[in-house]
Amino acid sequence: MLDGLDGALARRRRTRDAEDDPHSELGGFFDIVADFVVYGGTVLGVALGATAAYEAPWWPFMLVLLAYYLNGTVFLAFSSIAERTGRQIDDGRSLSFLGRIAEGTETIVVHSLWLILPWFAWQIAVVWAGFVLVSAAQRVVAAVRVLR
């Protein structure tokens, strides 16, 4: 939950403070790094627990990691190129963000469900991987439109 609130708090603080505050840019950098560490770590932890305790298959968790990898690559590549070419999306975030169906709130819900319902973890992972892959595809389409 704290991860979901930090960005909103930072954007609120940024509107009150100087626009060129270097700490907000550093905070944005650490935020996205922390997001990916937590996302990957949670998937790995749930996968290890579910496969050991409930004899769940491992491939759904690997599919989620692949989906996160693809989605993150599209997101970060767009943000970098958009910034360099002056086509960034200014929504108050540190990075140009192409929002889609699988974002922070949905990720928090899914990761919480894994911890609350570990015996259904692999089935949740299959569905979630699908959502994240669709989100990555949506971001590719949106990036093509913006960068074209």
N, C-alpha and C positions, 0 to 999 in steps of 0.2 A: 504494500500500500504506500509506503514511503517513496518508493521509486515512482509511482504514479503521481504523487503530489509534488515532487521536487521541480519538475519542469514548469508546472503552473505557478509555483512560488517564485521561481527564478524569473519568469516572464513578467510577473506582477512587480517584482523588485526592479527589473530592468526598465520598466516604463517610468518608474519614479526616479531612477538614478541616471547618470550620464550614459548616453547611447554607446560611447566608445570605451566603456569599462572593460579592461582586459581580463578581469576576473570572471566576467560572465562568459567570455569565449573559452577560457580555460575550464570553467564549470561545464560548458556544453561538451567539450572534449572528454572530460572525465565521465560525464553522464552516459554518453554513448558507449564508451569503453566498459563501464560498469554494467550497463544493460547487457552487452554481449557476454560478459563473464558470467553474470547471473543466469542468463538464458541457457547458455551451454552447460554450466554447472548443474543447474536444476534438471535439465534433460538427462545428463549423465547420471546424477544421483538417483533419479526416479527409475531410470533404466536398470541400473545395478540392483536397486531394491526390488523392483517388480519382477525382473527375470529370476532373481534368487528366491524371493518369497512366494511368488505366484506362478512361477514357470512361464512368464510372459515371453513372447518372442522378442528378440532384440531389434529386428528390422524396422518396426514403427518409430522407434526412438532415433535410429540412424536417419530415417526419412525426415523427421522433424529437424535434425541437425542440418541435413542437406537443404531443406527449405529455408531455415534460418540463414544459412550461408548464402544462398542465392538472393534472398530478400534483402539481406544486409549489403551485399555487393551492389545490387541495383540502387538501393537507397543512398549509399555512400558515394558511388560513382556519379549519380545524378547531382548530388549536393556539391561535389568537387567541381564538376564541369560547369554546372549552373553558376557557381560563384566566379569561376575563372572567366566565363563569357558574359557575365552581367545579367544572367537570366534567373537569378535566384528567386525563390519564393519567400517573401518577407512576412512571416506570420508570427514574428517575435521569438522564434527559436534560433538556436545557434547554427543549425544546419538547415539547408533548404529541404523541406520535408514533403514528400509526395504521400499524403495520407491515403490509406486504403482500408480494406475490411479487417485486416489483422494488424492492430496497433497495440499500444501499451496496455490499455484497459483490458482488452481481450486476452492478451498474453498473461496478465496477472490473474484473470479468472481461470484460464486453462491451467496454469501452474498451480493455482490453489486447488483446483479439482483433482489434479494428480495427487496432491498431498492428502486430501480429504478422502478420496476414493481410489486408493492405490491398486485395488483388485481390478479396476477398469482402466488403469493407466494406459495400457497399450492400445485399447480401442479409442480412447480419447486422443492418443497420439496420432493415430491414423487420420481421424477427422481433422485434427488441428493442422497436421502437415498439409492436408488438402487446402485448408483456408489460407495458410501462409504461402503456398505455391500460387494460389489464385491471386493473392495480394501482390506477390512478386511480378506476376504477369501484368496485373493492372498498372503497377508502377513502371514497367517497361513501356507500355502503351502511352501512359501520361508523359513519361520522359521524352519519348519520340516526338510527341506533339509539342512540348515546350521547347525542345532543343532544335527542332527542324528549322 
